[in-house]
Amino acid sequence: MRWIHELVMQLYGLVIGLAASAGYTKAIAWKRMRLDSLDHIRTTTAAGRTWCWVHCASVGEFEQARPVMEAYRESRPKASFLLTFFSPSGTDFFVKNQPSWWRVDDAMAAFPLDTRRGVARFLKTLTREGESKPAVEWAAAVKYEVWPEWLRQLRAADVPCVLLAAHVIAGRWPFRIGGAWYRKAWRLFDAIWVQQPISVEVLQGFGIDATVGGDPRFDRVFQAVEEAKKNPDQALNEWVKGRLCVVAGSAWGEEQEALQKAPWSDESCLIIVPHEWSAASIQEQKSRWENLGKNVVIWSEYRAQDTMARLPEGDVMLVDAMGFLTRIYAVADVAVVGGGFGAGIHNTLEPAAYGIPIWTGPNTQRFAEAEAMKERGCLQTASTIEELAGELEVALCDRSALTREGAVALAFAHENRGAGERLAQGLLNLQP
């Protein structure tokens, strides 16, 4: 089966190359990030640096790894990180949002294609002249990043390998018929730390050891929330004016339609942060709300130059800008989180960290934190657009129930803090 994986990877690289030649933007970015020079890594390695290697698929995985890396750096200030991404969106995000604890002798690079030659070439970059073993103290993959060839070559070099914040669902590949060969790669890890006990049960059913380490995203979310609270948006608070405020975060068309079907009183207001938007879609949404008799405010018309500028009175706000959702949740009484009518919901941790009850569509199965919040009663799902509209109508009439559910959400979020430090300690225990 190893040769099949090798063939698939080579074909993947070929397809990406052809797509790049045809002008596909994402393929071009993928190829370009792998053309970047590894001179910094090679030079730093030759100078005696030994790496703590963290691999992430993209932005979401880095946000999970970030609290772990930060806690590890606090315990070992002289340690050097090698951070790799599979996706160019990860490298782009990191370049624009480098954390304060990142040092000049740390390094960021594209993850090699998981072929024998690709991995071997990358590991050679991490190997000092005259030595046979790469200068890597340990390697940590995040969540789903299980690459068989990478793991095989690192283990052959006697480098400890771990998996952080994994989330395994029964019945999903490779934990079903046909995934036996790939599951062998999971057994190459020295330690697997999962988010929830249910993942331990699934893995043990296949003879794979795992330990609950928690989800470091809770730590990262609390960091972001605390930063937002230090610099509150007074103008946004004034815009709400004590009304019951519903924030629709990362909303798709289904959530926006449900919100338009729900009744709205003068004692409530709505802030919609679309998952995707264009100038045309924003104007279309504005017209729909105006036809319903609502006064609509478009974020960029007042905050393109000053992100804290005053906002005119209105019933509905359309946020056509990125990076503000965390701050906006600070004024919410209810959160409608998008994606639940599609492939899966977006971030529910931010509203939970603010103590806000959450409504979403039905597709929450792949998200352990959402399923746990459903059981606790602070996250509600609706099967249809009409049902979501109806549930919101009922919820908005009972502020005391919203307060109780919000308190449960906040308690849940607090209970799940601390994974960053726990996982960092696990990595420290790997040291000889």
Protein Blocks (a to p, Z undefined) as FASTA:
>chain_A
ZZmmmmmmmmmmmmmmmmmmnopaklmmmmmmmmpccklmmmmmmnopacdddddfblml
mmmmmmmmmmmmmmmmmbccddddfbfklmmmmmmmccfklcfkbccdddddfbfklmmm
mmmmmpcehiabdcdfbacdehjlccfklmmmmmmnopacddehiacdehiacbbghilm
mmmmmmmpfbdcdfbfklmmmmmmnopacddebjfklmmmmmmmmmmmmmccfklmmmnn
opacdddehiafklmmmmmmpccdfkbccddddfbdcfklmmmmmmmmmmnopacddfkl
mmmmmmkbccdddfbdcddbehilmmmmmmpcbdcdehjlmnbpcdfklmmmnopacddd
fblmlpmklmmmmmnopaccdfbfklmmmmmmmmmmmmklmmmmmmmmmmmmmmmgoklm
mmmmmmmmmpZZ
